[in-house]
Amino acid sequence: MRRKLAAGNWKMNGSTASLAQVAELMAANPAPSVDILICPPATLIGQMATACLGTSVAVGGQDCHAKTSGAHTGDISAAQLMDAGASHVIVGHSERRTDHAETDATVRAKAEAGIAAGLTVVICIGETLSERESGKTLDVVARQLAGSIPDSATGETAVIAYEPVWAIGTGKVPTLDQIAEVHAAIRAALVARFATDGARMRILYGGSVKPDNAAAIFGVPDVDGALVGGASLKSADFSPIIAALSNA
Ligand code: PEP
């Protein structure tokens, strides 16, 4: 009942030449049975959205401001992302939480703004290595879920990405049991708060997903797809991940 989602986060990587990767990805996946989303840097959203118009690849932003407009130099509003052709936005990625001191309240306000503008928000949560090692993972995730998801979230407008901070860009991946434990806890919290909408909200795993580990991760209950960083930059890496998700 939950359509699977393969989402790519290009972070601060890519130039107009990288649009060729998306063309390749679309050619390799002409009629995918899963949703595909690419979140390029803001400079590429307009061109990528135009190139993907009418295809099965959706385009998203990597962040938005909580306000609709105004004196916020360098920021982008959710409505501006929509205007550029985006349908999704990532909020609360751990790199933004760290680099820009974003709190759960900031993330919640951004998610609320994204939903209000008509975007689907991908809300990221996840524990640090020291939180994991001190046995606080489930507490941290519960606190981030409660603090970062706005009441307006529904099964259609919000996607949760569980991304252990220590697994992002490191090549380290939690065990399948660890992923299963956290995803089950997230699902229980979503259902407790949002009832049927909580059951419909997709939960992505993110953190060093690669072609060689994707199938095993996608076999874990309540893993509805992945948020992929490094391996989403090249079609040759992202396509096998999409194929693994399609076969899950
Ligand atoms: C990410 O940036 O969200 C991410 C999961 O990165 P990577 O796949 O490179 O670990």
Residues whose N, C-alpha, C, O or C-beta is under 5 A from the ligand:
A	BS01	PEP	N9 A167 I168 G169 T170 G206 G207 S208 V209 L227 V228 G229 G230 A231
